[in-house]
């Protein structure tokens, strides 16, 4: 019966040799998981969702084409109040050759519950200096509040854009 484990080990080794080589990105893909971030593959790109923290928002003031009383009543049916905690997120896209930050979080704009993006970047195994480009999806505080032109991830040699595709050279 000692031959069965030997055969299984040989099969496992042989199947690993048939796999394509891993991408050799400037910032290697991490493929790990921990609090503060979530990672998944989208095609050949590794996408990491990063937490910048949370903020409590007043839904009865935020929602339009209704009244605060109607919003409060609808929320109460589900045992919810009008103050709702919501997440502030950004994304890192590792293409295998480039690392793109999508949005920059709220930073200090939304109070002490936010401003954790740099910590989440580090927890996910990256450094701000590894980022090649920054793409801002739109200019709301929770998406662009921590955009700092002098920051390592936003230096003049690393382009930023909010108008479409991020220019990436080379």
Secondary structure, 3 states (H helix, E strand, C coil): CHHHHHHHHHHHHHHHHCCCCCCCCCCCCCCCCECCEEEEEECCEEEEEEEEEEEEEEHHHHCCCCCHHHHHHHHHHCCCCCEEEEEEEEEEEECCCCEEEECCCCHHHHCCCCCCHHHHHHHCCCCHHHCCEEECCCCCHHHHCCCCCCCHHHCCCCCEECCCCCCCCC
